């Protein structure tokens, strides 16, 4: 059962202190959390699983041809590897700036973690040999016994660790994380001062853990159908989910270095304002350093709740950041150039809607506006250009071509959007939109 809200947090020297449900946040610089990361050479990369003739899906990518630039023709996406996957995909940018994907293998239902070439887990040969789009041999994360994942998410926790979350076919939430490095000994040869002959000595250094990731662990307490995540003001991950009863619940670790389900508070209802059942969900930190959760409610409008104070476990009641009166069907949540929240949605009459937050507290929005005519859409996501302008992506149903489309914000922070959409990729059954920093990182 979902626990009642209001539990107190345990204090720890290495964590934010939670007192009376208010987080005392460490004074480290959190600009990278409150505002999107932009780099001069950053490009948007779209990963997608494309249905194959044999029943499995192929993971492919396409990337902007230059920062803030256009995408190559829709039929030119490049395969990442030759593994067949189920239509389950997650993508993120890891701590070292490299892209990482998670996907479920069709053959044995285990999870592959695929890093962009050149990171900590670099292994070769990369496939294919295309500059800017090389990928390491997949890292096998396995799966819990008798578990089939229907959804995956990747996030970075307060220590910068890559964390992977999965929703099973029976609604369980599972979690694993990158383990901290271990001290290893390496032999080096030196010639001491005044000596004529070299000697071999052993020196300690940090190396990757073996295995590099923890095992899968279940976050008990709720049966869920959808999952979303954000980072708190102190960078701790906060999970949101829609339960099988249609409520929005949340869960977060008590400590920075969570390594066991007992380090998590447990699932609690965000608010019970009578707008359930909810069907879509998204979340983001805003410029006030409060986490916001958005959900598509029973009225086919987007409901919004926000932390009462930064880092706390109490929530405002649900409100509407304006109404569309159009009947929405999917949701995208991102950050505008100012660090305020950007919302995207698609209505059943094939119109893309956008709404840009102007002031986080007390809550001032530009209001929903119809921004583009688009095809029928089953999923949406925001991308972030190097110049800080947004791009809104959508995915059409597989039986209608599986096209990934894009409409672009006219300028950073603008309420205007491109008059015509662009087809980025065809044949997709699911997509992940991420920032490609590999060129910027060299």
N, C-alpha and C positions, 0 to 999 in steps of 0.2 A: 504493500500500500504506500501511497505517497504521504510523506510525513507533513505535519503542520509546520508552517513557517514560524520563524522567530527564534531558532536555536542560536545560542551564543557560540562564538568561535574560540578555539584553543589558541593561546598566545605562544609564540615561539621566537627565539632570538633571530632566526633567519627569515622570518615572515613579516608581513604587515600585521600589526596588532589590531584585532577586531574587538572594539569595546562598545557595548550597547548597540550592536548592529551597525556601527560606524567604523569604517576603515581608516586607520592612521597610516597614510601612504608614505613609504620612504621617499626621500627628496631627490632621488635620481632623476635624470632628464628623461621624460617620456614623450618627447615630441614625435618620435617614430611611431608611437602608438596612437596619439591623438590626431595626427595628420598623416595622410598617405605618403609613402616613400616615393620620391621622384628622383630620377637620375638623368643626366643629359642624354645618355644613350639607351635608356630603358625603352623596351618595346612590349606591346601586348602580345601574348602567345595564347592561342586557343588549342586545347587538347580535346580530342573527341574519340569516342568508340564508334567505329563504322561497322555495320553488319557485313559479315562475309558470307560467301556461298556455302561454307561448311557448317554454318550455325553459330560459330563463335564470332566475336568482334575483334577488330584490329585497332590498336591504339595509334592514332595519327596526330600530327600537330601542324599548325600553320602559324606563321608569325609575321608581324608587320615588316615590310621590306626596309623601313627606316623608322627612326623615332618619330612618332606622330604621323606616320605615313600610312599608305594603303596596304591592304593584304594582297598576296598574289591571287591569281584566278582560283575560283572555288575548287576546281578539280586537281589542284597541285599540292594537296596536303601530303606530308611525308610520314611514312610509318616509323614508329619508334623501335619496334622489335617485331619478331615473327611469332609471338605468343598469342593464342586465342583466349579472349576474355569474355566474361559475362558482362551485361550492360550496366556495370557499377563502376564509377570513376570518381576520384577526388584529386584535386591539385592544389598546390601551395608553393610559396617561395620559402625555402629553408633559411636557417640562420646565416649560412655562408653566401646567400644570394642566389643559390642554384635552385632551379625548379625541381619539384618532386611530385610524382603521381603515385596514387595507390589504385590498384585494380584487382578484381577477383578473377583468378584463372578459371576458364571454362572446364578444364579437364578434372581438377581435383578440388575446386572451390577455395584453394588457399589464396592468400593475399600477396601480391607482388608490390614492392616499393621500388620505384624507378627514378633514380636521381639523374639530373643533368650531368654530363661528363665533367670530371675535374674536381669534384668535391671530395669529402672525406672517404666515401665508399667507392672511389673510382676503381673501376675494373674494366678490363677490355677483352676483346676489342669492342669499341663503341659501334652501334648500329643505328642508322646508316652513317657513313662518313660524310656528313654534310656540315660545313662550318656553321657554328652557332646553334646547331640542333643535335649534337651528339648526346647519346644516352648510355648510361652504364648498364651492365648486365643486371637484370632485376634481382633485388634482395628479397629472399623468400621469408615472409613473416608467418607463414602457416595459417592456421585457423584454430579456434577452439573446437573440441571434439563435437561432432554431430551438429555443427553450426554452419549455416549458409548466410552470408552477408547480402543484404539488399540495399544498403546505403553505407558509404564511407565518408569520413571527414578527416582532414589533416589540419592541425594547429600547432603553434609554437607556445610553449608554456612560459612561466615566469623566469625560468633558467635558460630559455632559448632552445629547449629540447623539442625535437620533432615528436609530436604525439599523434597517434592514429586512433580514431574512434569508428566503431562499426555498429550498425543496427542489424540484428539477425531477422530471419524470416518469422520468428515467433515474438519479435518485439523487444528482445533483450539488447542492452547497450554494453558493448565491450570496449576495452581500452588497452593500449600498450604505448610505450614511450622509449625514446632513445636513452640508453644507459650512460652514465657519466664515464669519462675516460679513466683508464687505469694506468698505474705506474708500471712501466716495463724497463728492462735493462738493455742497453745497446752497447756493443763493444766498439771502441774507437782506438785508433793507434796514434800516439803522440810521442814527441821527443821532448822530454823534460828540459828545462833550462840547465845548461852546463853539461848535459849528457850527450853522448855520441850515438847511442843506439836507441831506436824507438821502442816503446813499450805499449802493450795492449791493456786497456783498462775498461771497466764497465761503468757506464753513467746512466742515471735514471732519467726517464723522459715519459711524457704522457702519450699514450696510444689508445686507439679505440677499444672499447670493451669487446669481449668475445663470449657470447654473441653480442652484437651491438645494440639489440633491442630486448626489452623485457618480454615476458610471455603475456598472452592475452588474459585480462582480468575483467570480471563482470561488475558493472556498477548497478547493483540491485535496487529494487524499490519502485520501478515503473515499467509498464509495457507500452512501448512507443511506436509511432509510425513514421515520424519525421524528426530530423535532428538539425540543429544549427549551433554555431559557437561564436564567441567574441572573446576579447581579453579585457579583464578588469583594469582599473586605473593603475594597479600595482602589477599588471601583466599576467596575473593568474587567469587561466582559462575559465570561462563560464559557459556551460552547456545549456541549451534550451531544447525542449522536445515537445511534440504533440502526442498525448497519450491516446490509447485506443478508445478512450471516452471523449476525445476532442478537446481536453484541457491543455493549456500551456504550462509546463513545469520547467524548473531549472535545477542545476546541480553544479557545484564548484568545489575545488580542493580547499581544505583548511590551511594548508601550508604550501610554501613555494616549491618544495622538493617532493611533492606527493609521489609515492611509489607503491601504494596499496589502496584498495577500495576504502579501507577504514580511514584514510586521509581525506576522504570526501565527506561533505555534509549529508548527502542524500537528496533525493528528489523532493521538491516542494512546489506547490501551485503558486504561480506568479500572482494571479488575481482571479476572483470569482465574480465577475461583473455581468454574467448572464449572456455573454456574446458567443459562447461555445455552441456548436463544435467549430474549432479552428481547423483549417486544412493546409495552409502554407505558413512558413515561418522564416524569419531572418533576424539578425541582431548586429549591433555595432556600438562601439564606444563613440561618444560625441565630443564636441569641443569643451564641454563642461566636465569631462572625464567621468561621465555617468554612462552606464551601459543601457542601451535601448533595445527593446524587443518589439518586433512587428509581426502581426499574424493576420491572415485572411480569415475573417469571421463569418458567422452564419448569415450576415447581411450582404455578403460578397463585397465588403469594404475592408480596408486595412485598419486594424486597431493597433494602438501604440501604448506601451507602458514603459516607464523609465525608473531607474533606481532613485530613491528619495534623496540620497546623498552618494557621493562617489565611493564606490567600493562596498556599500552596505548591502544588506540582504532584504531590505524592505522596498516595496514597489508602489508606485502610484497606481491608481485605478486606470483602466483602459480608457483612452480617448481616441477620437478620430482626427488625424491631421488633415482635415477636409474630407469631403465626399466626392466620389465620381458619379454616382447614380447610374453607373454603366454596367455593373456586374463584372467584377474582376475575377481572373482565373489563375494568375500566378504573380510572383513577387520577386523583386531584386532589391537588395539593400547594399549601399556603398557609402563612400565619403566624397563630398564635394571638395573643391580646391581649398576652401576655407577650413576644412576639418569638420564641418557640419554634415549631417546625414543627408544622403540622396536616396530617394525611393523611385523604383520603377515598377510598373505593373502592366499587364495586358488585359484588355476587356474581351468579352465574348464576341464583340462585333469587329475584332481585329484592329484595334487601336492601341498603340503604346502610350501609356500615361507616365508622367514624371512629376515629382514633387520635391522641391529643394528646401531644406531647413535653413532659415535665416538666423535665428537666435535659439540656442539650445534651451536656455532657461529664461523665461518661463515656458517657452515653446511657441516660437513664431515661424510659420511656414509660408512659402510662396504660394501654396495651394496646388491642387492637382490640375494639370493641364494636358489635353490631348497633344502628343508631341510628334506622332508619326503613324501613318498607315502601315501595318505590318501583316504578314501572313498569320494564320492560326498558330498559336504559340503554347507550348507545354512547359517551358522553363526559361528563366531569364537570369542574367548576371551582369554586373558592371565590370568594365575594365578601366584602367587609369593610364592616360598617356604621359609621356615625358614632360609635356608642357602643362600638366595638371588638369587637362580637360578630360571629361568622362566619355566613355563609349558604352552604349547599352546594347547587350547581345541577347538574342532570343533563339530558341530552337523550335522548329516546326515538328509536328508528329512524324514518326518514321514512315507511316503509310502515305504521307504527303511529301516525301522527299528527304526528310531529316535535314533540312537546310538550317545552318547557323547564319542568322542575319545580324547586321549591326547598323545602328544609327549613332551619329557622333554629335556630341555637344559642340555648338558653334565656337565657343571660346571657354576658357576656364571660368567656372562660376556662372555661365550664361544660362538663361532659361530658354534659349533657342536651340533647336536641334536640326540636323541636316534634313533637307526636304526629301531626300531619297535614301532608302536603305541600301546596304551592300550585302551581297551573298558572299560569305566567308568560306563556307565549307558545306559539302553535300553528303547525304547518306548517313548522317550521324544519328545515334540513338540516345546519347547523352554527351554532355560537354563540361569542360572546366576551363575557366578564364583566369589566367595568372599573369604576373609581371615577370618579364625576362630581363634579368640584370646581367646575363652572362657576358654580353659585349662590354657593358660598363665595367664589369669586374676583370675583364681581360681573360 
